Every structure is written in structure tokens, then in C-alpha cells.
Amino acid sequence: MQVSFYVVKNKIDKSGLSPVYYSITVDGQRIRKQVKGVKCSLSQWMEDNQRIRPPRKGEAYNYHIEYNKKIDELETDLKKLFRYILLNEITSSKEFILEKLDTNLSATRLSHEFWPSFVEFIEKSKATKVERTIKSYVTISNFFKTFEKNTGYALYFDTINQTFFENLQEYTFLKKKYTNSYFACIIKILKTFMTWASDRGYHDNHAYKKFKAKEDPIEVIFLTIEELMTLYQHEFTSKKLEHVRDTYCFSCFTGLRFSDVKQLRSSNIQEDHIRLNVQKTKTIDQVIPLNNYSKALLDKYKDTIYEPLPVISSQKFNEYIKKCCKEAEINILVTITRYIGQRRVDKTAPKYEFITSHTARKTFVTNSLILGMKEIVIRNITGHKKESSFRRYVKIAEDFKRQEMDSTWNKI
């Protein structure tokens, strides 16, 4: 569909002004309607711009600002209508268009404008984002659907405002009891989507840019050298648990993310290093050195059906690695602190309950620092970009070394 604006030359009134019309072409059919309340002289109409020019010196004021604003607003409303038709796969008949034009377009909500765009956002992202990111987009999309259903707050592009933010905050903290960090994740993905949609001209609402959500710092859960070696050397009667343990320990010895271990192939493995393209950071030809422990694990599965390593789904993996650590008696009590709004929530449990695939990489970084590996070398291996996130591990390593000093030399 296309829209254009023009003046009708044979309808000049007594004041010498012609009405401004707009024309819509729909599947080869034309719809012509007048822009209500907008007139101008033929000499002041700019055909190229399809707008009214300002009066020249000596000419009376022609209300070009007010009239052009009406034309702009009508054009914006028509574009929204066209987009609504496309997103909802509506047959754009002449009758349907006329029905919509007979209503107040600017006051009519084009339902599902927000949701089809979110679906498109997720689909388009699949070409550039990793699987874990796509899953988080789907999860947050489902969260918004539940929010809309339970609160009655309809989601449209123009309702993403401060009122929405406050309602969302109340729903997240008071109804769902989710933490500040989860709320920060919701807002981050929402802002990514809204920016994506704005760049494509789907909306012109920028209220979302003022949304701020603080992400509270969280504890770094990792296995100490002693705990790691206990797990590595434990004799499991279950092959399933043994496989999960080996994959987890491999990540602990290399610093590889679980997503990168999943895509690892025998062709990536050289004699003393791994060479692969890192999925999350899109790093090409990343080199990860192999130590004796990681080499031993690769050798264990060489020429087997599991080569290079036995990998399962992340959900099952996180379930089984907890069982592995529980059986290996990694059960020192650990307390984690989270905040729901201003309310502090502490949870104390055996360490194995907090072990997931993500803690393997943290284990590698923290223990490498404790063992004296240079920071720049570790960051080169792991590909850490943010200084702030890496400094957390440095602080833990420094605290650990200080504790060791207190328990050895300072006791003499």
C-alpha cells in the first residue's frame, strides 16, 4: 500500500484555497479522501514534498505549521495501519481500509502491534544470537504475557511508559517474588527489543530509555582446588554421573563455557591446545591451551561414541552435576544473598546445591589466579571483555591468599 497527498485544483473556494486530499493505493484500487480541515492555495503547495510551504514575505500567514502537522500525523497513523495489516496477515481490502478510515485512527489501538513485533524480534535474532540468548528472549516474552494477563495492563508500544514500569516493578517484586537481578534482566531485554523496533520505524515512543534497574552483585560460586580434585578423582558407579563429572571438570580445566564444549569437535583439538570459534563472543579462531588434566579427559573418550566429550542438554546437565557434587561430598555450607526490591533474602545450603555449568568457568578463572597465572593470560584464554566482571575473581583470589597467609605464617 502507498499513500500520497495532493491538492484538488478544480475545488478552489471563494478564498482561493484548495482542499488537500490523500490517496491510498490498495492492491491496485485507489481510495481518495480529504484531509479534514486542511486547505492551501495552489501556489503554496509543494508537490515534491507533498506539504504546504511557508508564506513568502508579504504573504499572509497560511497556517502551514498547523496543517503540515495534521498531514504528518495522518501519514503516521496510516503507516501504523499498514503495519498492523501486514503483521496480522489481514486481507487489505478497500472495504476494510474505508472502515478504519471512518474511525479516529489516532485514537484506535492497533491490537497485537506489540506482540507480532516481539515474535519477529525473536525470529530475526536467531540469525545473530546464541541459543541461550534466544531462550532468554522467549522466557521474558512469556513473562510479559503473564504480566498482561494477571494485571490487565495491555501492552502496546505507546503504553510502555513510566506507569508500565512501576506496575511491572510491583508485579515482579510483590507478586512473583523475583530478585532485583531478574528484574534487571527483564528491563535489559525489553530495552533491546524497543530499540530494535524503533530502528525499524515500528514506534516512536522513547520513554523506555529512562527505565533503570539495578543488578545486585552476586556471589561467585566456585570449587576450590581441593574440591575440584575430589570431584575429579571420585569413583562413580553411575556412568551417567561419570560422564557429567568429566565434562564439568573439562570446563574447570580449560575455562570453556558449556555452550562451547557442546560445539567442540575432534577437528578443534590439537596436540596441546584447542582452536575454535567462541559462540557467545563471536571470537574467531580462539586458542585455549590444554593442561595434563584436560588432555587426560580427551584421551579418555578418544575413539569412543562420545568423542570428544559426552555432552547432554544443559537442563539435565545442571541437574546431574548437583548429584555428582553431592556424592563427592562437596557439602560445605554456603550462604547466598539476594534482594527483592529492598528486602534481603538469605539462603544457606550445601555447596553442591549451587553448582551449575556456569560455575565451571568461574572455577577455572579463580583457581588460575590463586595458582599464580597472570591476569592477562587468563583473560586471553577466557575472552573476558569487561574489566568489572573480571575484577570480582581477582578480589576473591586476593582474599583467598590473605586467608592462607593468616593460617600459615601469621600463626608462627
C-alpha positions as CSV (number, residue, x, y, z in Angstrom):
1,M,0.0,0.0,0.0
2,Q,1.1,3.5,-0.8
3,V,-0.1,6.9,0.4
4,S,0.3,10.3,-1.3
5,F,-1.0,13.8,-0.6
6,Y,-2.2,16.4,-3.2
7,V,-4.4,19.4,-3.8
8,V,-7.6,19.3,-5.9
9,K,-7.3,22.1,-8.4
10,N,-10.9,22.2,-9.5
11,K,-12.3,22.7,-6.0
12,I,-11.0,26.2,-5.2
13,D,-13.2,28.0,-2.8
14,K,-14.1,31.7,-2.6
15,S,-10.9,32.4,-0.6
16,G,-8.7,30.9,-3.4
17,L,-7.9,27.8,-1.3
18,S,-8.0,24.2,-2.5
19,P,-8.7,21.2,-0.2
20,V,-5.8,18.8,0.5
21,Y,-6.6,15.1,-0.3
22,Y,-4.8,11.9,0.3
23,S,-4.7,8.9,-1.9
24,I,-4.2,5.3,-0.9
25,T,-3.4,2.5,-3.3
26,V,-4.6,-0.9,-2.1
27,D,-4.0,-3.9,-4.3
28,G,-4.5,-1.8,-7.4
29,Q,-7.5,0.1,-6.1
30,R,-7.4,3.7,-5.1
31,I,-9.0,5.4,-2.1
32,R,-9.3,9.2,-2.1
33,K,-10.3,11.1,1.0
34,Q,-9.9,14.7,2.1
35,V,-7.6,15.7,4.9
36,K,-10.1,17.3,7.2
37,G,-9.7,21.0,7.9
38,V,-6.6,21.4,5.6
39,K,-6.6,23.9,2.7
40,C,-4.0,25.9,0.9
41,S,-3.5,27.9,-2.3
42,L,-2.2,26.1,-5.4
43,S,1.0,28.3,-5.4
44,Q,1.8,27.3,-1.8
45,W,1.6,23.5,-2.3
46,M,4.9,21.8,-2.8
47,E,4.3,18.7,-5.0
48,D,7.7,17.2,-4.4
49,N,7.4,17.3,-0.6
50,Q,3.6,17.0,-0.6
51,R,3.5,19.7,2.1
52,I,2.5,23.4,2.4
53,R,5.3,25.8,2.1
54,P,5.8,28.8,4.5
55,P,4.4,32.1,3.3
56,R,6.8,34.4,1.5
57,K,7.5,37.9,2.5
58,G,4.3,40.0,2.1
59,E,2.0,36.9,2.0
60,A,-0.5,36.3,4.8
61,Y,0.2,33.5,7.3
62,N,-1.2,30.3,5.8
63,Y,-1.2,28.0,8.9
64,H,1.5,25.8,7.2
65,I,2.8,24.6,10.6
66,E,-0.6,23.5,11.9
67,Y,-1.7,22.0,8.6
68,N,1.6,20.1,7.9
69,K,1.4,18.7,11.4
70,K,-2.1,17.3,10.6
71,I,-0.7,15.7,7.4
72,D,2.3,14.3,9.3
73,E,0.1,12.8,12.0
74,L,-2.3,11.3,9.4
75,E,0.6,9.8,7.5
76,T,2.0,8.3,10.7
77,D,-1.4,6.8,11.6
78,L,-1.8,5.3,8.1
79,K,1.7,3.7,8.3
80,K,0.7,2.2,11.7
81,L,-2.5,0.8,10.0
82,F,-0.5,-0.6,7.1
83,R,1.9,-2.3,9.6
84,Y,-1.0,-3.7,11.6
85,I,-2.4,-5.3,8.4
86,L,0.9,-6.8,7.5
87,L,1.8,-8.2,10.9
88,N,-1.6,-9.7,11.4
89,E,-1.8,-11.0,7.8
90,I,-5.1,-9.3,7.2
91,T,-6.5,-9.1,3.6
92,S,-6.2,-5.4,2.9
93,S,-9.5,-4.9,1.0
94,K,-10.8,-1.5,0.1
95,E,-13.8,-2.0,2.4
96,F,-11.5,-2.8,5.4
97,I,-9.4,0.3,4.8
98,L,-12.5,2.5,4.5
99,E,-13.9,1.1,7.7
100,K,-10.7,2.0,9.5
101,L,-10.5,5.4,7.9
102,D,-14.1,6.2,9.1
103,T,-12.8,5.8,12.7
104,N,-10.4,8.1,14.6
105,L,-7.2,6.4,13.6
106,S,-5.0,8.1,16.2
107,A,-7.4,7.0,18.9
108,T,-7.7,3.4,17.7
109,R,-5.3,0.9,19.2
110,L,-4.0,-1.4,16.6
111,S,-4.1,-4.6,18.7
112,H,-1.3,-7.0,18.7
113,E,1.1,-4.4,17.3
114,F,3.5,-5.1,20.2
115,W,3.3,-8.9,20.2
116,P,3.8,-9.7,16.5
117,S,6.8,-7.4,16.6
118,F,8.2,-9.3,19.6
119,V,7.8,-12.5,17.7
120,E,9.5,-11.0,14.7
121,F,12.3,-9.7,17.0
122,I,12.9,-13.2,18.3
123,E,12.9,-14.8,14.9
124,K,15.3,-12.2,13.4
125,S,17.6,-12.6,16.4
126,K,18.1,-16.3,15.7
127,A,20.5,-15.5,12.9
128,T,22.8,-13.5,15.1
129,K,22.3,-14.6,18.8
130,V,23.3,-17.8,20.6
131,E,20.8,-20.3,21.7
132,R,20.9,-19.3,25.3
133,T,20.1,-15.6,24.4
134,I,17.1,-16.7,22.3
135,K,15.8,-18.8,25.2
136,S,16.0,-15.8,27.5
137,Y,14.1,-13.7,24.9
138,V,11.3,-16.4,24.8
139,T,11.3,-16.6,28.6
140,I,10.9,-12.8,29.0
141,S,8.2,-12.8,26.3
142,N,6.2,-15.4,28.2
143,F,6.7,-13.3,31.4
144,F,5.2,-10.2,29.7
145,K,2.2,-12.3,28.5
146,T,1.6,-13.4,32.1
147,F,2.0,-9.9,33.4
148,E,-0.5,-8.6,30.8
149,K,-3.0,-11.4,31.7
150,N,-2.7,-11.1,35.5
151,T,-2.6,-7.3,35.7
152,G,-4.9,-6.3,32.9
153,Y,-2.3,-3.8,31.7
154,A,-2.4,-4.0,27.8
155,L,0.9,-4.0,26.1
156,Y,1.2,-1.7,23.1
157,F,4.2,0.3,22.0
158,D,2.7,3.5,23.3
159,T,1.8,2.0,26.8
160,I,5.5,1.3,27.5
161,N,5.8,4.3,29.8
162,Q,6.5,5.1,33.5
163,T,3.2,3.8,34.6
164,F,4.0,0.5,32.9
165,F,7.5,0.4,34.6
166,E,6.0,0.9,38.0
167,N,3.3,-1.7,37.5
168,L,5.9,-4.1,36.2
169,Q,8.2,-3.5,39.2
170,E,5.3,-4.1,41.6
171,Y,4.3,-7.3,39.8
172,T,7.9,-8.6,39.7
173,F,8.8,-8.0,43.3
174,L,5.4,-8.3,45.2
175,K,3.5,-10.8,43.1
176,K,6.3,-13.0,41.6
177,K,8.9,-12.5,44.4
178,Y,11.7,-12.3,41.7
179,T,15.0,-10.7,42.6
180,N,16.5,-7.4,41.5
181,S,18.8,-9.1,39.1
182,Y,16.0,-10.9,37.4
183,F,14.1,-7.6,37.1
184,A,17.3,-6.0,35.6
185,C,17.4,-8.8,33.0
186,I,13.7,-8.2,32.1
187,I,14.4,-4.4,31.6
188,K,17.5,-5.1,29.6
189,I,15.7,-7.4,27.1
190,L,12.8,-5.0,26.9
191,K,15.0,-2.1,26.0
192,T,16.9,-4.2,23.5
193,F,13.5,-5.1,21.8
194,M,12.2,-1.5,21.9
195,T,15.4,-0.1,20.4
196,W,15.2,-2.8,17.7
197,A,11.6,-1.9,16.9
198,S,12.3,1.8,17.0
199,D,15.2,1.4,14.5
200,R,12.7,-0.2,12.1
201,G,10.1,2.5,12.4
202,Y,7.6,0.4,14.3
203,H,7.1,3.1,17.0
204,D,8.3,6.5,18.1
205,N,8.0,6.0,21.9
206,H,11.3,6.6,23.7
207,A,10.0,6.6,27.3
208,Y,11.7,3.2,27.8
209,K,15.1,4.8,27.6
210,K,14.6,6.2,31.1
211,F,14.0,2.8,32.6
212,K,16.7,1.9,35.1
213,A,17.0,-1.4,37.0
214,K,19.9,-2.1,39.3
215,E,21.5,-5.5,39.1
216,D,22.8,-6.5,42.5
217,P,26.3,-8.1,42.7
218,I,26.1,-11.9,43.3
219,E,28.5,-14.3,44.9
220,V,31.0,-16.1,42.8
221,I,30.4,-19.8,43.4
222,F,33.4,-22.0,42.5
223,L,35.1,-25.2,43.6
224,T,38.4,-24.8,45.4
225,I,41.4,-26.8,44.1
226,E,40.8,-29.4,46.8
227,E,37.1,-29.7,45.9
228,L,37.8,-29.9,42.2
229,M,40.3,-32.7,42.6
230,T,38.0,-34.5,45.0
231,L,35.3,-34.4,42.3
232,Y,37.8,-35.3,39.5
233,Q,39.1,-38.4,41.4
234,H,35.8,-39.7,42.7
235,E,34.8,-43.2,41.6
236,F,31.2,-43.1,40.3
237,T,29.2,-46.3,39.9
238,S,26.8,-44.5,37.5
239,K,28.3,-43.9,34.0
240,K,25.8,-41.1,33.5
241,L,27.2,-39.2,36.5
242,E,30.8,-40.0,35.5
243,H,30.2,-38.5,32.1
244,V,28.7,-35.3,33.5
245,R,31.6,-35.0,36.0
246,D,34.1,-35.4,33.2
247,T,32.5,-32.7,31.0
248,Y,32.2,-30.4,34.0
249,C,35.8,-30.9,35.1
250,F,37.0,-30.3,31.5
251,S,35.4,-26.9,31.6
252,C,37.1,-26.3,35.0
253,F,40.5,-27.2,33.5
254,T,40.0,-25.1,30.3
255,G,37.7,-22.2,31.1
256,L,35.4,-23.1,28.3
257,R,31.7,-22.2,28.5
258,F,29.2,-25.1,28.4
259,S,27.9,-23.8,25.0
260,D,31.4,-24.0,23.6
261,V,32.0,-27.5,25.0
262,K,28.8,-28.6,23.3
263,Q,30.0,-27.4,19.9
264,L,33.5,-28.9,20.4
265,R,34.6,-31.3,17.6
266,S,37.7,-33.6,17.2
267,S,38.8,-31.3,14.5
268,N,39.1,-28.4,17.0
269,I,41.6,-30.4,19.1
270,Q,45.4,-30.1,18.5
271,E,48.2,-31.7,20.4
272,D,48.5,-29.1,23.2
273,H,45.6,-26.7,22.6
274,I,42.0,-26.3,21.3
275,R,41.3,-23.9,18.4
276,L,37.6,-22.9,17.9
277,N,35.2,-20.1,17.2
278,V,33.7,-18.9,20.5
279,Q,29.9,-18.8,20.1
280,K,29.0,-16.1,22.7
281,T,31.6,-13.5,21.9
282,K,31.9,-14.4,18.2
283,T,35.7,-14.7,18.6
284,I,37.2,-16.4,15.6
285,D,40.0,-18.9,16.0
286,Q,40.3,-18.7,19.8
287,V,43.2,-20.7,21.2
288,I,42.7,-22.5,24.5
289,P,45.8,-24.3,26.0
290,L,45.4,-27.8,27.2
291,N,46.9,-28.9,30.6
292,N,47.5,-32.5,31.7
293,Y,44.1,-32.9,33.2
294,S,42.1,-31.7,30.2
295,K,44.3,-33.8,27.9
296,A,43.6,-36.9,30.0
297,L,39.8,-36.3,29.7
298,L,40.0,-36.0,26.0
299,D,42.2,-39.1,25.8
300,K,39.6,-41.0,27.9
301,Y,36.9,-40.5,25.2
302,K,39.1,-40.7,22.1
303,D,37.8,-43.3,19.6
304,T,34.6,-43.8,21.5
305,I,31.0,-42.8,20.6
306,Y,31.3,-39.9,23.0
307,E,34.4,-38.3,21.3
308,P,35.5,-35.7,22.1
309,L,33.3,-35.5,25.3
310,P,29.9,-36.8,26.4
311,V,27.6,-33.8,26.4
312,I,23.9,-33.7,27.3
313,S,21.3,-30.9,27.4
314,S,22.1,-28.0,29.8
315,Q,19.0,-28.6,31.8
316,K,19.8,-32.3,32.5
317,F,23.5,-31.4,33.0
318,N,22.7,-28.9,35.8
319,E,20.5,-31.5,37.5
320,Y,23.1,-34.2,37.3
321,I,26.2,-32.1,38.3
322,K,24.5,-31.4,41.6
323,K,24.1,-35.1,42.2
324,C,27.8,-35.6,41.3
325,C,29.0,-33.0,43.8
326,K,26.6,-34.3,46.5
327,E,28.0,-37.8,46.0
328,A,31.6,-36.5,46.1
329,E,30.6,-34.8,49.5
330,I,31.1,-31.2,48.3
331,N,28.8,-30.1,51.0
332,I,30.3,-27.2,52.9
333,L,27.6,-24.7,53.8
334,V,27.3,-21.7,51.6
335,T,25.1,-18.6,52.1
336,I,24.0,-16.5,49.2
337,T,22.1,-13.2,49.4
338,R,19.6,-11.8,47.0
339,Y,17.3,-8.7,47.1
340,I,13.7,-8.5,46.2
341,G,13.3,-4.7,45.9
342,Q,14.6,-3.6,49.3
343,R,14.0,-6.9,51.0
344,R,17.1,-9.0,51.7
345,V,16.7,-12.8,51.3
346,D,19.5,-15.2,52.5
347,K,19.7,-18.8,51.6
348,T,22.1,-21.2,53.3
349,A,22.6,-24.7,51.8
350,P,25.4,-27.2,51.0
351,K,27.6,-26.0,48.1
352,Y,26.5,-28.8,45.8
353,E,23.0,-27.2,45.5
354,F,24.6,-24.1,43.9
355,I,26.8,-25.9,41.4
356,T,25.8,-25.5,37.7
357,S,27.6,-25.5,34.4
358,H,28.4,-21.8,34.8
359,T,30.4,-22.4,38.0
360,A,33.0,-24.4,36.0
361,R,34.3,-21.4,34.2
362,K,34.4,-19.5,37.5
363,T,36.3,-22.3,39.0
364,F,38.9,-22.1,36.2
365,V,39.4,-18.3,36.5
366,T,39.5,-18.2,40.3
367,N,41.9,-21.1,40.8
368,S,44.2,-19.9,37.9
369,L,44.6,-16.6,39.7
370,I,45.2,-18.4,43.1
371,L,47.8,-20.6,41.4
372,G,49.6,-17.5,40.1
373,M,48.7,-17.4,36.4
374,K,48.9,-13.8,35.1
375,E,45.6,-12.0,34.6
376,I,46.3,-11.0,31.0
377,V,46.9,-14.7,30.2
378,I,43.7,-15.8,31.8
379,R,41.7,-13.1,30.1
380,N,43.2,-14.1,26.8
381,I,42.1,-17.7,27.3
382,T,38.6,-17.0,28.6
383,G,37.9,-14.0,26.4
384,H,36.7,-11.8,29.2
385,K,35.9,-8.3,27.8
386,K,34.6,-6.5,30.8
387,E,37.1,-5.3,33.4
388,S,34.5,-5.1,36.1
389,S,33.4,-8.7,35.8
390,F,36.9,-10.0,35.8
391,R,37.9,-7.9,38.9
392,R,35.5,-10.0,41.0
393,Y,37.7,-13.0,40.5
394,V,40.8,-11.1,41.3
395,K,39.4,-9.9,44.6
396,I,38.4,-13.5,45.5
397,A,41.9,-14.8,44.7
398,E,43.5,-12.0,46.8
399,D,41.1,-12.7,49.8
400,F,42.0,-16.4,49.5
401,K,45.7,-15.7,49.5
402,R,45.4,-13.4,52.5
403,Q,43.4,-16.1,54.4
404,E,46.2,-18.6,53.6
405,M,48.8,-16.2,54.9
406,D,46.8,-15.7,58.1
407,S,46.5,-19.5,58.6
408,T,50.2,-20.2,58.0
409,W,52.9,-17.5,58.5
410,N,50.9,-15.4,60.9
411,K,50.5,-18.3,63.2
412,I,54.2,-18.8,63.8
